[in-house]
Amino acid sequence: MAPQAKVLALLSLLAVCLVAPASALPAPAKQRRQSIIALAQAQVTAFRPYTHYASAGYCQPAATVAWNCGANCQANPSFVPVASGGDGDETQFWFVGYDPALGEVIVSHQGTDTSEILPLLEDADIIQESLDSGLFPGVSSSIKAHSGFAGSQKRSASGVLSAVNTAISKFGASKVTLTGHSLGAAIALLDAVYLHLHLPQTTVKFIGYGLPRVGNQEFANYVDSLPISVTHINNKEDIVPILPGRFLGFHHTSGEVHIVDTGAWLSCPGQDNTSDECIVGDVPNIFEGDESDHDGPYDGIEMGC
Ligand SMILES: *[C@@H]1O[C@H](CO)[C@@H](O)[C@H](O)[C@H]1NC(C)=O
C-alpha cells in the first residue's frame, strides 16, 4: 500500500470508529418516530383546506381577490382575501388572505402543468444559485437553489411580504402558512424561508403538493434546521418530486408525505427516503413514473382552477 493510501485507509477507519458508537446507541423513542407510518383519517382530512388553497393558486388574481373562484374558493368560505398578484406568465399568480377558521394567514402560489415544468427540471444544465442576499439576509452563499425557482420567488417576494404584513396587523395573526402545487410549491418553499427571515416572530408552515427538488444538500439541511414546519405531499408515481435528479446535486428537505396506491398517506422520515413506500424508492427513474399523477387527486382534489 502506498503511504498515501495507508493514510486514507486509516482516516476512513477512524471515521467509522468515531461514528459507530453514536449510531450504535439505542434510541427507541427516536426509532419509533422515524418509522414510516400512515396518517390517521383525521390528519388526512386536515390537509383539505390547504389542498383547495393550493388549487385556487391557479385562478386569476381578479377571482382570488374577490374570492369568487368557484369550487376551490367555496371550499374555504370564510377566507378573507387581502391581495392577489402575478400575471400567470412571467410571474406566477399568487394570493394572500386570512382564514379565520384556521387562524392563519394563507399564501398560495400558482403552479404549472407537467408539460411546462418538466423542461425546467430535466435540463442537464440546470443552474443553481446562492439565495439573493437582499431577500435572504445572512444566509450562507453555499446554500443554493434552482435558479428558475429562485427567479420566480424573487418576482413576487415584495408583494407577498407586504400583503402578509397587512394581513398580520389587520387580523392580529401570528401564523402564516404557504402552499402551492408543482412550481407553486417550489416558490412557496422559498417564500417560507424568506418570510421566516423577515418575520421571525411568526409561526411559518409550508404545505406543498408535487414539490420538485428546490436546492442543494446545504439548502435542504438549512431548511430542516429552521423552526418551520415543512410537509410536501407526493401523489403515487408522480415524476416531478424525483426531479431534478440527486445526481445533479438536488436534495429534498424532510417532511415527505407519500400517497400510495392503496390511497393511504404515509409519513416518510428523513430527506429523500429511498424506501419503496416513499416516492424516491417507488419511482426510481422517470420511466417508472406517471405524469398523470402530478395533478392529483390529493384526497379527491385535482389541482387546477
Ligand atoms: C426511511 O425510513 C425508515 C423507516 O422505515 C428509516 O429507518 C430511515 O432512516 C429513513 N431513511 C432516510 C434516508 O431517512
PDBQT file of the ligand as one rigid body, heavy atoms in Angstrom, charges set to zero:
ROOT
HETATM    1  C1  LIG A 401     -36.516   5.942   5.759  1.00  0.00    +0.000 C 
HETATM    2  O1  LIG A 401     -37.465   5.453   6.657  1.00  0.00    +0.000 OA
HETATM    3  C2  LIG A 401     -37.015   4.442   7.501  1.00  0.00    +0.000 C 
HETATM    4  C3  LIG A 401     -38.174   3.942   8.325  1.00  0.00    +0.000 C 
HETATM    5  O2  LIG A 401     -38.756   2.849   7.720  1.00  0.00    +0.000 OA
HETATM    6  C4  LIG A 401     -35.907   4.969   8.379  1.00  0.00    +0.000 C 
HETATM    7  O3  LIG A 401     -35.421   3.943   9.211  1.00  0.00    +0.000 OA
HETATM    8  C5  LIG A 401     -34.797   5.512   7.515  1.00  0.00    +0.000 C 
HETATM    9  O4  LIG A 401     -33.824   6.118   8.319  1.00  0.00    +0.000 OA
HETATM   10  C6  LIG A 401     -35.339   6.530   6.522  1.00  0.00    +0.000 C 
HETATM   11  N1  LIG A 401     -34.302   6.897   5.576  1.00  0.00    +0.000 N 
HETATM   12  C7  LIG A 401     -33.792   8.099   5.497  1.00  0.00    +0.000 C 
HETATM   13  C8  LIG A 401     -32.801   8.333   4.400  1.00  0.00    +0.000 C 
HETATM   14  O5  LIG A 401     -34.060   8.969   6.272  1.00  0.00    +0.000 OA
ENDROOT
TORSDOF 0
